[in-house]
Amino acid sequence: MAIKRYLYLWHRWLGIALCLFMALWFVSGVVMLYVGYPKLTPAEHLAHLPELPSHDCCVGLEQVLAASGRGEAPTTLRLSSVAGAPRYLLGYADGSNLAVDAREGWRIAPVDVRQAMASARQFDGNALAHYQGQVQEDAWSRSRALDSHRPLHRVQLDDEPGSLLYISSQTGAVVRDASATERTWNWLGSWLHWLYPLRDSPWWAQIVIYLALAATFAALLGQVVGLLRWRFAKPYRSGSRSPYAGGFARWHHIGGLLFGLLLIAWIFSGLMSMRPWHLFDSPQRLATAGYRGAALTASSDPQAPVETLARLRQAGFAASELHWQVVGGQVYRVAYDRAGDSRVLPVAEGAEVLAQLPASTLENAARALQPGAPVQVEWLDNYDFYYYPRAEQSMYGNQRKRLPMLRVRFADPSATWLHLDPYSGALIEQLDRRQRVERWVFNLLHSWDWLPLLERPWLREVLIIVFSLGGLAISVTGIVLGWRRLQRGSGRRRAPRRLKTPIPIPQGETP
């Protein structure tokens, strides 16, 4: 009996402390089902780019790399349009970025207000733009992916979505847009769900982790207590199998039994999303430099970009952005148009414009990562449990996942898988054993990323909303019960102590 009493007490007081947070998580989770945290998706980025110019463009790679002033080779290199003019954008292994003017061949200094406004006009030339200054980080730019672009220029557009643009001070490119709808709903969505009011605290991650851990423990205790209080064999005198005849206590008890397991799964998987205690850190990442087989150098592409663009136009393709990709020691130019379609043009002389890289090229480059070691190669023509697309508003909505796709499995200690994109030759993702476990305990349990449901979004949304309402009911009834308990305790503390001997009242006076 003493153990039961402690179970009840722990559940009661943890519930009093945590039910409000759980209610906020359920409400904000439903909002996030439809409105995600602001991001600039690849489709949005490309849709706002003009076609690259057919003349007066551009200096070659030799001049670009010389102008960069960096001793090491870039890991990414692309020719795009920034502030209404062609510009090379270079990324490096340390995460830094820089830009080179594609016409003049000089490195862009830190971007000023004039260039930021020009970038905003390129994004939407029909809208008035209002400069709002520079920020290191604000409500809609809390993302580590933006760290190399900070400080960020903020520009508000008077367009129909009410877009707030964030522009890199390093390259001048628009790196994020946040519509008025996203900004409004995210105060009730991501902002609450991730407890962003506490984001500036150095303890933010630990606060979220241990709140979720405590909430998981409270929900587990609630499930145990709920089962202990339920009469399976013989009803209570009231005829009910719950000891509570009615009111919030009964709703809390029955709701917990109906939705408690899902409540536990959601809170626990939310805890796992924070990757607590380095549980999902890879002990040994597979070095992927061998997949490229060579670095981008001044001699990687001797052809002038204007000739490359002309060849693409002859093939009926209007390029808005041009990437240089190295696969297996060979250099490929990957072009994208405004619709997101792509073409590949090998640097090799006389090469034809391709829709995809040859399968043998990708497979041989992947095998070069571990020469002589056994590998399994699999071409996916359909999505599966570990490779699937997500809606734009989701956390992974900025990841473009096309089919077919090449999966390469290695027999290394971490059992690493690589996913390779034949449309560009890019390494989409690297998944080791721990990351595949994370796929189960976070993506499946928390977001219900299960193909039968992802293929039927209406069913997935209905189920998530119904079960979220169940979790909300448990949380709200817990809040009410907790408040009443605190009120009763407070009332007892404030009650005056009764005296055993009455105080005599003198004649002529009233009490």
C-alpha positions in Angstrom: 0.0 0.0 0.0 2.9 2.4 0.8 4.2 1.9 -2.8 0.8 2.7 -4.3 0.6 5.8 -2.2 4.0 7.1 -3.5 2.9 6.3 -7.1 -0.2 8.4 -6.6 1.8 11.2 -5.0 4.5 11.3 -7.6 1.9 11.3 -10.4 -0.1 14.0 -8.8 2.7 16.5 -8.1 4.5 15.8 -11.4 1.1 16.3 -13.2 0.5 19.6 -11.3 3.9 20.8 -12.5 3.8 19.6 -16.1 0.3 19.3 -17.4 0.4 22.9 -18.6 3.5 22.2 -20.7 1.9 19.0 -22.1 -1.3 21.0 -23.1 0.9 23.5 -24.9 2.7 20.8 -26.7 -0.5 19.2 -28.0 -2.0 22.6 -29.2 1.2 23.7 -30.8 1.7 20.2 -32.4 -1.6 20.5 -34.2 -0.7 24.0 -35.5 2.6 22.6 -36.8 0.8 20.0 -38.7 -0.3 22.7 -41.1 2.1 25.6 -40.6 5.8 24.8 -40.1 8.7 27.0 -38.9 9.7 29.4 -41.7 12.2 28.1 -44.2 13.3 28.8 -47.8 12.8 25.5 -49.7 14.7 24.7 -52.8 11.5 25.1 -54.9 11.0 28.6 -53.4 14.6 29.5 -54.0 14.6 28.5 -57.7 11.2 30.0 -58.4 12.6 33.5 -57.6 15.7 33.2 -59.8 15.9 34.7 -63.3 17.4 32.7 -66.2 21.2 33.0 -66.2 22.3 35.5 -68.9 23.4 34.4 -72.3 26.0 37.0 -72.7 28.3 39.2 -70.6 28.7 36.2 -68.2 30.9 35.0 -66.7 34.5 34.6 -65.6 35.9 31.1 -65.4 36.7 29.0 -62.4 40.4 29.9 -62.4 39.6 33.6 -61.7 36.8 32.7 -59.3 39.1 30.6 -57.1 41.8 33.1 -57.2 39.5 35.9 -56.2 38.2 33.8 -53.2 41.5 34.3 -51.4 41.1 30.9 -49.8 43.9 28.3 -49.8 41.6 25.3 -49.7 39.2 24.1 -52.4 35.5 24.8 -51.9 33.2 21.9 -51.2 30.3 23.5 -53.0 30.4 25.9 -56.0 27.4 27.3 -57.8 26.6 30.1 -60.2 23.3 31.9 -59.3 21.7 35.3 -59.5 22.0 37.6 -56.5 20.9 41.2 -56.3 19.9 41.0 -60.0 23.4 40.0 -61.2 25.2 36.7 -61.7 27.3 35.7 -58.7 29.4 32.7 -57.8 28.6 31.3 -54.3 31.3 29.1 -52.6 31.0 27.0 -49.5 33.8 25.4 -47.5 34.3 22.5 -45.2 34.3 24.7 -42.1 30.8 25.9 -42.9 31.8 29.4 -44.2 30.5 31.0 -47.4 31.6 33.7 -49.7 30.6 35.2 -53.0 32.4 36.4 -56.1 31.0 38.8 -58.7 30.6 36.6 -61.8 31.1 39.4 -64.3 34.0 41.2 -62.8 35.6 38.4 -60.9 36.1 40.1 -57.6 35.2 38.9 -54.1 32.0 40.5 -52.6 32.8 42.4 -49.4 30.3 42.0 -46.6 26.9 42.8 -48.1 25.6 46.3 -47.5 22.1 47.7 -47.3 22.0 48.6 -51.0 22.9 45.0 -52.1 20.4 43.6 -49.6 17.6 45.7 -51.1 18.6 44.7 -54.6 18.3 41.0 -53.5 14.9 41.7 -52.1 13.8 43.3 -55.4 15.1 40.3 -57.3 13.0 38.0 -55.0 9.9 40.1 -56.0 10.3 43.0 -58.3 6.6 44.0 -58.0 6.5 44.6 -54.2 7.7 47.5 -52.2 10.6 46.6 -49.9 11.3 48.1 -46.5 14.7 47.6 -44.9 14.5 46.6 -41.2 18.2 46.4 -40.2 20.5 43.6 -39.3 20.0 40.9 -36.7 22.2 38.1 -35.4 19.1 36.0 -34.6 15.4 36.7 -34.1 12.2 34.8 -33.7 12.2 33.4 -37.3 15.9 32.8 -37.9 16.6 30.3 -35.1 18.4 27.8 -37.2 22.0 26.5 -37.2 21.9 26.3 -41.0 22.0 30.1 -41.0 25.0 30.5 -38.7 27.5 31.0 -41.6 25.3 33.8 -43.1 25.0 35.9 -39.9 24.4 38.7 -39.3 21.3 38.7 -41.5 19.7 41.7 -43.3 15.9 41.8 -42.7 13.7 43.2 -45.5 9.9 43.4 -45.3 8.0 43.1 -48.6 4.6 44.5 -49.3 3.6 41.4 -51.3 0.4 39.4 -50.8 2.0 36.8 -48.4 3.7 39.6 -46.4 7.1 38.1 -46.8 9.9 38.9 -44.4 13.2 38.2 -46.1 16.5 37.3 -44.4 19.5 38.0 -46.5 23.0 36.7 -46.0 25.6 39.4 -45.1 28.3 37.1 -46.6 26.8 36.3 -50.0 23.8 38.7 -50.4 21.5 35.7 -51.2 18.1 35.4 -49.7 18.4 32.5 -47.2 15.0 32.5 -45.5 11.5 33.9 -46.1 8.8 34.1 -43.5 5.2 34.9 -44.6 2.8 36.8 -42.4 0.8 33.6 -42.0 3.9 31.7 -40.8 4.9 34.4 -38.4 1.4 34.6 -36.9 0.7 30.9 -36.4 4.2 30.1 -35.3 3.7 32.0 -32.1 1.2 29.3 -31.3 3.1 26.6 -33.2 6.9 26.1 -33.2 7.5 28.9 -30.8 5.6 27.2 -28.0 6.4 23.6 -29.1 10.1 24.1 -28.8 9.9 26.5 -25.8 11.6 29.2 -27.9 10.9 31.9 -25.2 13.7 30.2 -23.4 15.9 29.8 -26.5 18.4 32.5 -25.5 19.2 30.7 -22.2 22.4 28.5 -22.3 20.3 25.9 -20.5 17.5 25.8 -23.2 18.3 22.4 -24.5 18.6 20.9 -21.0 15.4 22.5 -19.9 13.5 21.0 -22.9 15.2 17.6 -22.4 14.4 17.3 -18.6 10.9 18.7 -18.9 10.2 16.1 -21.5 11.8 13.4 -19.4 9.8 14.3 -16.3 6.6 14.5 -18.4 7.3 11.0 -19.8 7.8 9.7 -16.3 4.6 11.4 -15.1 2.6 9.9 -18.0 4.0 6.4 -17.3 3.0 6.7 -13.7 -0.4 7.9 -14.8 -0.8 4.8 -16.9 0.2 2.6 -13.9 -2.1 4.4 -11.5 -5.0 4.4 -13.9 -4.8 0.7 -14.3 -4.5 0.1 -10.5 -7.6 2.2 -9.9 -9.7 0.5 -12.6 -11.8 -2.4 -11.3 -11.6 -5.1 -13.9 -13.3 -7.8 -11.9 -15.8 -6.1 -9.7 -17.3 -2.5 -10.1 -17.3 0.0 -7.4 -20.5 0.6 -5.4 -21.6 3.3 -8.0 -21.6 0.6 -10.6 -18.6 2.2 -12.4 -15.3 0.5 -12.8 -13.6 3.9 -12.2 -13.6 5.2 -8.6 -14.7 8.6 -9.8 -18.4 9.1 -10.2 -18.1 12.0 -12.6 -16.5 15.4 -13.3 -12.9 16.1 -14.3 -11.4 13.3 -12.3 -13.5 10.7 -14.2 -12.6 12.3 -17.5 -8.9 12.3 -16.6 -9.0 8.7 -15.5 -10.8 7.3 -18.5 -9.0 9.6 -21.0 -5.7 8.5 -19.6 -6.6 4.8 -20.1 -7.8 5.5 -23.7 -5.0 7.8 -24.9 -2.2 7.3 -22.3 0.0 5.1 -24.4 -0.1 7.6 -27.3 0.6 10.4 -24.8 3.7 8.5 -23.6 4.9 7.8 -27.1 4.5 11.4 -28.2 6.3 12.9 -25.2 9.1 10.3 -25.3 9.7 10.7 -29.0 9.7 14.5 -28.5 12.4 14.0 -26.0 14.3 11.9 -28.5 14.1 14.8 -31.1 16.5 16.7 -28.9 19.1 13.9 -29.3 19.7 13.8 -25.5 23.0 12.6 -24.0 24.5 12.1 -27.5 22.4 8.9 -27.9 22.3 9.2 -31.7 25.8 10.7 -32.3 27.7 8.6 -34.8 30.8 7.1 -33.2 32.5 7.0 -36.5 31.3 8.8 -39.6 32.2 7.4 -43.0 34.6 9.8 -44.7 33.0 10.8 -48.0 35.9 12.6 -49.6 36.7 9.5 -51.6 33.3 9.6 -53.2 34.3 12.9 -54.9 37.7 11.5 -55.7 39.1 15.0 -56.5 38.8 18.6 -55.4 37.4 21.5 -57.4 40.4 23.4 -58.8 41.1 26.1 -61.4 41.4 23.4 -64.1 38.3 21.5 -63.1 36.2 23.2 -65.9 38.2 24.9 -68.7 35.0 25.9 -70.6 33.6 29.4 -70.1 30.2 29.3 -68.3 28.5 31.2 -71.2 29.4 28.2 -73.5 27.9 25.8 -71.0 24.7 27.8 -70.8 24.5 28.0 -74.6 24.8 24.2 -74.9 22.0 23.8 -72.3 19.8 26.1 -74.3 20.5 24.2 -77.4 19.2 21.1 -75.5 16.0 23.1 -74.7 17.0 23.8 -71.1 16.9 27.3 -69.5 19.2 27.2 -66.5 18.6 29.5 -63.6 21.4 28.0 -61.4 24.6 26.0 -62.3 26.4 23.7 -59.8 29.7 22.0 -60.1 29.7 18.5 -58.8 32.7 16.1 -58.5 31.8 12.4 -58.6 34.5 9.7 -58.8 37.2 12.2 -59.9 35.0 13.5 -62.8 33.5 17.0 -62.8 29.9 17.5 -63.8 27.9 20.7 -64.3 24.4 20.4 -62.9 21.9 22.9 -64.1 18.5 23.7 -62.5 15.6 25.7 -64.0 13.0 27.7 -62.2 10.6 24.7 -61.9 13.3 22.6 -60.2 14.1 20.3 -63.1 17.7 19.5 -63.7 20.2 18.5 -66.4 23.7 17.2 -66.2 26.5 18.2 -68.5 29.8 16.4 -68.0 33.0 18.5 -68.4 34.5 15.9 -70.7 34.8 17.2 -74.3 31.9 16.3 -76.6 29.7 15.1 -73.7 25.9 15.2 -74.2 23.4 16.8 -71.9 22.0 14.1 -69.6 18.9 13.8 -67.4 20.9 11.6 -64.9 24.4 10.5 -64.2 25.2 7.0 -65.5 24.5 4.3 -62.9 28.0 2.9 -63.2 29.5 6.3 -62.4 27.6 6.5 -59.1 28.2 2.9 -58.1 31.9 3.0 -58.8 32.3 6.2 -56.9 30.5 4.7 -53.9 32.7 1.6 -54.0 35.8 3.8 -54.0 34.9 4.8 -50.4 36.1 1.4 -49.2 38.0 -0.3 -52.0 37.8 -4.0 -51.9 35.2 -4.1 -49.1 31.9 -5.7 -49.7 29.0 -3.3 -50.4 25.4 -3.7 -51.3 24.0 -1.5 -54.1 20.3 -1.0 -54.4 18.3 1.3 -56.8 15.0 2.5 -55.2 12.2 3.1 -57.6 9.7 3.5 -54.8 9.8 5.2 -51.4 10.4 3.1 -48.3 10.7 3.4 -44.6 14.0 5.2 -44.7 13.6 7.3 -47.8 10.5 9.3 -48.3 9.4 12.9 -49.1 7.7 15.2 -46.6 5.3 18.1 -47.0 6.8 21.6 -47.3 5.6 22.7 -43.9 7.2 19.7 -42.1 10.6 19.8 -40.4 12.1 18.1 -43.4 10.2 19.9 -46.0 13.3 21.6 -47.4 14.8 18.2 -48.4 14.1 17.3 -52.0 13.9 13.5 -52.4 13.4 12.2 -56.0 13.2 8.8 -57.5 15.0 6.7 -58.5 17.7 6.8 -55.8 20.8 4.8 -55.2 21.3 3.2 -51.8 24.7 1.9 -50.9 25.2 -0.3 -47.8 28.6 -0.7 -46.3 29.9 -3.3 -43.9 31.7 -0.8 -41.7 31.4 -0.9 -37.8 28.5 1.6 -38.0 26.6 -0.2 -40.8 26.5 2.9 -42.9 24.1 3.6 -45.7 24.5 6.3 -48.3 21.7 7.7 -50.4 22.9 9.1 -53.7 21.0 11.3 -56.2 21.5 10.3 -59.8 20.0 13.7 -61.0 22.9 15.6 -59.5 25.4 13.1 -58.2 25.0 14.7 -54.7 25.2 12.7 -51.5 21.6 13.1 -50.1 22.3 11.7 -46.7 24.4 9.3 -44.6 22.5 7.0 -42.2 24.3 4.7 -39.7 22.8 2.3 -37.3 22.0 4.9 -34.7 20.4 7.2 -37.1 18.1 4.5 -38.4 17.1 3.8 -34.8 16.4 7.5 -34.4 14.1 7.2 -37.4 12.0 4.7 -35.4 11.9 6.5 -32.0 11.5 10.0 -33.3 10.1 10.3 -36.9 7.8 7.3 -36.6 6.5 7.8 -33.1 6.4 11.6 -33.1 5.5 12.6 -36.7 3.9 9.3 -37.8 6.2 9.2 -40.8 4.8 5.9 -42.1 4.3 5.5 -45.8 0.7 4.2 -45.7 -0.2 7.4 -43.7 2.0 9.7 -45.7 0.3 8.5 -48.9 -3.1 9.3 -47.3 -2.4 12.8 -45.7 -6.1 13.4 -44.9 -6.3 10.2 -42.8 -3.0 11.0 -41.1 -4.2 14.5 -40.2 -7.5 13.3 -38.9 -5.9 10.6 -36.7 -3.2 13.0 -35.4 -5.9 15.6 -34.5 -8.2 13.1 -32.8 -5.4 11.7 -30.7 -4.0 15.1 -30.0 -7.4 16.1 -28.7 -7.3 13.1 -26.4 -3.9 14.1 -25.1 -5.1 17.6 -24.7 -8.1 16.4 -22.7 -5.8 14.5 -20.3 -3.6 17.6 -19.9 -6.5 20.1 -19.4 -8.3 17.9 -16.9 -5.0 17.4 -15.1 -4.6 21.2 -15.0 -8.0 21.6 -13.4 -7.5 18.9 -10.9 -4.1 20.2 -10.0 -5.4 23.7 -9.6 -8.2 22.5 -7.3 -5.7 20.5 -5.2 -3.5 23.6 -4.8 -6.5 25.7 -3.9 -7.6 23.2 -1.2 -4.1 23.1 0.2 -3.9 26.9 0.2 -7.3 27.2 1.8 -6.2 24.9 4.7 -3.1 26.9 5.3 -5.0 30.2 5.5 -7.8 28.9 7.8 -7.7 30.6 11.2 -6.9 28.3 14.1 -9.8 27.7 16.4 -9.3 28.5 20.1 -10.3 26.0 22.7 -11.3 28.7 25.3 -13.5 31.5 24.1 -12.4 35.1 24.8 -14.7 36.9 27.2 -16.4 40.0 25.8 -16.9 42.9 28.2 -20.5 44.1 28.7 -21.7 46.7 26.4 -19.5 45.6 23.5 -20.3 43.5 20.6 -18.0 40.8 19.1 
